[in-house]
Amino acid sequence: MSKHGRILVAMSGGVDSSVAAVMLHEQGYEVIGLTMKTWDYASAGANSKETGCCSLDSINDARALAVGYGMPHYILDIRDEFGDFVIDNFVDEYLAGRTPNPCVLCNTHIKWEALLKRADKLDCEFIATGHYANIRLQDNGRYVISKGKDENKDQSYVLWGVSQKNLARTRFPLGSFTKAEIRQMALDMGQQELANKSESYEICFVPDNDYRAFLKHRVPDLEAEVDGGDFVLTNGTKVGKHKGYPFYTIGQRRGLGIALGQPMFVTQIMPESNTVVLGTEDELQRSEAMVRNLNLIKYESIPEPLEAITKIRYKDAGAMSHIQQIGEHMKVNFAHAVYGVAPGQSAVFYEGNDLLGGGFLM
């Protein structure tokens, strides 16, 4: 009988989830490994070699490590659920003139649900992932996510959507370690190839990180339908033609294909008229934002204004702000104007290192 009970570990074949599984095994958990097949590049019409967490090599690496430590290993094919929800949403958001956050949706609605469903079937009390984040139960009965020790690898930003019910059964073994320490652990395990594995920062289902080519493949005739819309300045002056509003993002400067004598940025996307608004860097600034689809972590609600750090991008350092919950939305007033508030991206709120919650920018 194991010392801590049975735990299901999401194993991608990468160094983080592999070390997490071995760490829990050595702590006395009865570890079961699970690798989820979410996507295959052939579905996107890609010619490049399949890489990342869904490749056959990665699945085989995860299985080999699990078997080497005497841990059972399963493969779970969730391509249908993933495609129907995450990929359809990804396309729909771009067609609505927004910039989607597929990793947040995948964590919230697909991976955690799939893991816990399989955990129940395998009599696992807990699930674990290789995310760099921490979790604790506080006095008010709520589970709180906080930043991982490694500021450069902290992944709390993409976890704001996980429910309290699911957090109660979640473990993050890597939260108190740095990436360098995890690579060293892999070396100490005799896993030199694993320790030296490179990381992919691409969206798993977008080949070569080219979302425009992906949209064109997924939506027949899209390019022909949206080509030739207007570039306009913030005062409404037309200054040129663009290749279609879904192929631009807020804050974009490069690849506009237009010269106006000074650096110009995409400041607004208007899908109903196929218009892309350009402005100066100053015109990209925003002093407030509204956030929808809230999920609160640390507190059940935030009815009174609260000082918080708000991050509007994964690698954003964050900005001091005052936040106030207004019904199902959160109003954010930034202490200093921020650049590139992009509808569809996540706004995530922190109190110190603790994750207050998050939502999608409107």
N, C-alpha and C positions, 0 to 999 in steps of 0.2 A: 504494500500500500504506500502511495507517495505521501510525502510529508505535508504538501500544500494542496493536494487535490489535482484535478485534471484541467488542463488549459489548452485551448486551441490557438495556435500561433499562425498568423498570416505570413507565409514565406514566399517572397518574390524571387528568391534566388540571389538577391543582392547581399552585400556585406551586413547591412543594418539588421534586416529581419533574420538573417542566418545567425548572427551573434546573439540577437535577442532570444532565439529559440534555445541555443546552447546554454545561455546564461540562466534561463528559467529551468532547464533540465538539471543544471548543476546546483540550483537552489533547492531542488527536491520536488519540483512539479512533475506530474506525469504529462509530458508534452506531446501533443498531436499537431503535426504540421499540415497546413492547407495552402495550396497555391491556386489562386483564382485566375482563370482564363477569361479576360474581359474583352479582348480584341485581337484580330489578326490583320496585318497590313494588306493582305490580298483584297480584303473587303473595301479598301480605300483606293484600290488601283495603283498601289505602290510598286515600284520596281526595285527599290533598295532592299538590302538584307534586313530581315525582321530583327529588331533589337528591343532591349528593355524588358519590363516585367512580364510581358505576355509571350516572349519568344520561347521556342522549344528548348533552346539552350538553357534559358533561365529556369524553366520548369524542371529540366533534368538536373540542374545544379542544386535546386532546392530539395529535390527527392534524394539525391546522392548524399547530401549532408545529413538529412533526417535519418536515412537508413544507416549511415555510418555511426550515428549515436543511438541506434536502436529505437528511434522514434517513428511511430506510424506516420504515413504521409498520404494525403489525398489531393486529387485535382478536382476543382469545381468549375464547370463551364457555365459562366454567367453572361455569355456574349449577348443573348437575347435581351435579358433585363437591362444590361448595360447600354446596349444600342438603342433600345426603345426609349430609355429615360435620358441618359447622359448625352448621347450623340444627337438625338432629336432636339433636346433643349439647346445644345450648342449651336446647331443650325438655326433654330428659331430665334435665338437671341441676336445673332448677327443680322438676321433678316429684319429684326425689330430695331436695328440701329444701336444695339447694346454690345458690350464686350463680356462674354460669359466667363464663368469660373468653374470649369468642369470638374476639377479635383474636389472642390467643396461638395458639389452635388453627388459625386461618386462616393465620397466618404459617408455623407449623411444618409443617402437613400439606397445605396447599392452595397458597398463593401461591409458596413457594419451590420446591416440587416442580413446579408448572406452569411456572414461569419456567425452571427448569433443563432440563426436558424439551424446551421449545421452543428454548432456547439450543442444545442439542445438535443439533436439526434445522437450525438456522441457522448452525452452525459458530461459535458464540460461546463464547469461552473463559470469559468472566465475565458475571455479572449485576450490576445495580446498582439500588438503590432510593433514595427520598428521605428515608429515616429519619435522624433526628438521633442518630447514634451513631458510634463509631469501631471499627475492627477492625485487629488486628495479629497477626503470627505471632511467637510467643515461642520461647525457646531449647528448651523441652521438646517442640517440634513441634506444639503446640496453638494454634489460632486463638482469640484473646481479644477479646471485645466489651468496650468501655469506654464510659463516658458521653460524650455529645456536649458540645461547648463550652457550649451554651446550656442551663443547668440547668432553665429553665422549659419547654424543648421536648424535653429528653432522652427518647428512646424505647427505651432499652436494656431497660426493664422488660418490654416486649412481645416481646422477641427471645430470651428465655432458652431457648426450645425448639428453636432452629435447630441442626441437627447440625453436627459438625465437618466432615463431608464437604461439606455445603452452604456452610458459612462459608468454606471454602477457595476458593470461586469467587465470593465476594460482595464488592462494593465499596459503601462508604457515602460518597459525595462530600461530603455536607453536615456531616459530623461536626465539622469544625473551624470552623464558622461559626455565627453567631447567626441567629435568624429575621429580625431587622431587616436584617442584611447580605444575606440571601437576597432579601428584598423589594426592597432597593436594587439588587441585581444584575438583577432582573426589570425595574425601571425603566430601568436603564442599557441593557438589551436593547431598549428601546422597547415593552415589554409592560406598559403602565400598567394595563390591565384585569386582567391576570394578577397583577400586584403587589398589587392591592387586593382580590383575591378573599378572601372570608371563609372561615373554616375550620369544618368540622363535627366536633363531638365526639361525635356520636351513633353507635350501632352501625348499620352500613350497612343492615342488613335490618330494623331496627325503626322503623317510621314514627313520626315525632314523638317518638321516644325513649320510647314508651309500651309497655314490655315486657309489661305485664299484658294490654293489648288484643291484642298479638301472640299471646300464649299462648292466649287465648280463641279467636282466629281459627284457630290451628293445631290446637287440640285440642277438637273438638266436645263439647259437654256438660260441659266441664271445670268451668265456673262452678257448674253445678247439683250436680256430684258433690262439690265440696269446700266449698261454702258452709255456714256454720253450725258450724264447728269451735270448739274452746274456746281462749280466751285464759286462760293460767294464770300465776300468779306462780312464782318459783323454788322456793317451798315446796310447790307443787302446788295451791294454792288457785285455784279457778275464779273469774274476775272478769268474764267476758263472752264474747260470740261474735264470731268474725271471718269474713271473706269467703272464706277458703280459704288454706291454708298456702303455695301457690306464689306468692301475690301479696305476700309479705313477704320482707324481707331482713334479715340480721343488722345490728344497729346502727340500724335504722329507728326514727325517733321520730315523724315527721309522718304523717298519714293513717291512724292506727290506729283512729280512730273510737271511742275510749274515754277517759274521764277518770277518773283515780285520785288526783287531788289533788297529784301531783308528776310531773315529767317521767319517762316510762317508755320503755324501749327494747326492741326485739326482741333477746333474748339467745340463743335457741335455737329451731330449727324441727324438729318431729318429724313427718315425713310419714306414718309408719305409723299414727299416731292422729289425724292432722290437727290437731295441737296447736301453738300458737305461745306460747312462753314469754316473758314480759315481766319486766324487772328494772330496777333503777336504773342510773345511769351506772357506779357502782362495780362492779355485778354484770356489766357488760359487759367488764370487764378480764380479760386472760389473761396469765399469766407464761410459758407455754410453748405450743408447737404442734408437730404432726407434719405432714410434707409428703410427698406421694406423687408418682409419675410424674417422678422426678428427671431432669434433664438437666444435666450438669456441663459447664462451659465452660473455665475456666482450668486446672483440675486434673482428672486422670482419676478420682480418688476423693478423699474427705475422711474418712479413717478415724479421725483424731484430732480432738478438739475444736479448733475454730478460731474466732477472734474475727471477727465479720463484722457489717456493717450489713444488716438484713433489712427489706425493704419488703413490706407486705402489701396495698398498693393502689397504683395507678398514680401518684397525686399525693401519696402518703405520703412524708414526709421520711425515713423509715427509722428503725429503732431498733437500738441496740447490742445484740448477742446473741452467744451461743456456739452454734455449730452442730456437729453430729456425725452423720455418715452411719451409719445402722444398716440394713444390707442395702439394700433398694430404697427406703428412706425416709430423711428427714432430720429429726432432732430439733432443735428450736430452743428455746433458753432465753433469754428476753429479760432484759436487765439491769434494766429497769424495765417494769412491766406495761403492755401496750398495749391499745387499745380496738378492738373490732369485728373479731376474727379470724373471718372468714367462710369456711366450707368451700366449696371450689370456686374461690375466688379464687387468684391466683398469689402465692406467696411467693418473692421474688427476693433473692439474696444477693450482697453486694458486699464486695470488699476494696479500700478506697480507691475509685477510680473504675472498677476492673475488675469485670466481671460474673463471679462465681464459678459461677453456675448458678441454677436455680430448679425449682419444682414447684408442685403444687396443694395448698392447705391441706385437711387432713382434718377 
